[in-house]
Amino acid sequence: MIRLLIVVIVLLLGSRAFSMLQNHRDMRAVAATAHTASARPTVAARPGPTIRPTPRATPSPARPPVPAQLPAVKVPVFSASWLRTHPIAEVPSIKGRAAIVVDLTAGQVLYQQDQSTRYAEASLTKMMTAMVAADLTPLDTVITVPDAATQVEPNHMGISAGEKLTVRELLEGMLLDSGNDAAEAIAMGIVDRPKFIDFMNQKAAALHLRATHFTNPSGLDDADHYSSAYDLAVVGATLLADYPDLRAIVGSKQVSIYATPLHKAFDPVNIDRLLWTYPGAIGIKPGYTGAAGYCLAAAATRNGRTILVVVLGSTQHFTDAATLLDFGFRHPVTR
């Protein structure tokens, strides 16, 4: 009996010792597996090397690389040959000091009044500002609004210092709302402001504008800032013919610029009343300052003809422009 009891005790002790030994081996195996997984990933799990191009300096969106010179321009040619051979029986009755009517389809001047005299042109300046901006940088370029641009008076798009908007969005605020703040943000954000104004005068020279000079991008009064009805007709014709994005903007009644993390929402409405009241109207730009009076470059298309008019120094610029457009459409150019 005692011998049997001893045998049972020995068997129990041996079984327990074997179990402890097996658990110890399992723990070592688990520890070894965990160590291997964290320190030595398999070759299959390791990603291959990524070949990257040589890093290049990327310009800030607010200061894109600027071309050394503006692109070549095609100067619109206006002929007065039709006018010389077709005396005007009834001169258009307008309030403006200077005016011109051009049939863009035929390239003929149909009427002109003090068309070469220098006058203040107010926000018609912004047609040139818009073209130079489009010449210098893509319209999706992002500009950070400088504080100085928000200090200009009057006619605010409503931008705030530090907001980031594309050139296209600023152009919409400048051309529809006539925002002087947007014009200044463009001039300061693409290059430095004096250089931008120099580009404006370079483009004026390239377009053979002999009675035009710019000192600011918005058209605020300055003794050395002026243009003529004829020169502004050339500017307007160039914008309509060679800048389809700008033509679309000036022909828009309203644009919605939705809020983003970079800027608040804007809803610029075109102040060119003719877009609502004159059949066939396609833009372009009204303006007003104390020295300039009410000014307007306007265009309309009917029956395959596009008539462009400019009126300066008026007290009724929209009425004058409608009168001049009617005159243009009543006088088809015959060969």
Buried (B, 14 or more C-beta within 10 A) or exposed (E): EEEEEEEEEEEEEEEEEEEEEEEEEEEEEEEEEEEEEEEEEEEEEEEEEEEEEEEEEEEEBBBBEBEEEBEEBEEBEBBEEBBEEEEEEEEBEBBBBBBBBBBBBBBBBBBBBBBEBBBBBBBBBBBBBBBBBBBBBEBEBBBBBBEEBBEBEEBBBBBEBEBBBBBBBBBBBBBBBBBBBBBBBBBBBBBEBEEBBBBBBBBBEBBEBEBBBBBBBBBBBBEEBBBBBBBBBBBBBBBBEBBEEBBEBBBBEEBEBEEEEEBEEBEBEBBBBBBEEBEBBBBBBBBBBEBBBBBBBBBBBEEEBBBBBBBBBBEBBBBBBBBBBBBBBEBEBEE
